[in-house]
Amino acid sequence: MTHLGTHIAAVLAAGAVVSGVAFGAEAGGADAGRPTALVIDASLARDGRNLVDRRLENVDAEVRLPRNATEAGTNVRYFDELDYRVYVAGAQAIGAAKDTGVEATPVDGLAGALAAAR
């Protein structure tokens, strides 16, 4: 009887694990498997004399540094069409997301963009 009880407990535990995995996948939402894109005003991405802050070299995201509102709009629309999670930083990038109707997430400057890419 103990063997049968142990077997039933193991089956129930396995079912709980499978249910938990499925529930966890749902809890992650549709964004869980989507790649990330950062569209950051070029003026915010500088570090002293460097045109691009070194911290952007190793982020797990596509990065675009538009120099003007037109470039920002192009970048935001491009990543939206490719179904990326789009994060925008800076007045031009945030404005481009609003103007194009793209549901991008505004973040606070370079620090916010780096945090979003983690």
Secondary structure, DSSP 8 states (H G I E B T S, - for coil): -HHHHHHHHHHHHHHHHHHHHHHHHHHH-GGGGS-EEEEE-GGGS-BTTBSS-GGGTT-SSEEE--SSHHHHHHHHHHHHHTT-EEEEESHHHHHHHHHHT---EE-SHHHHHHHHH-
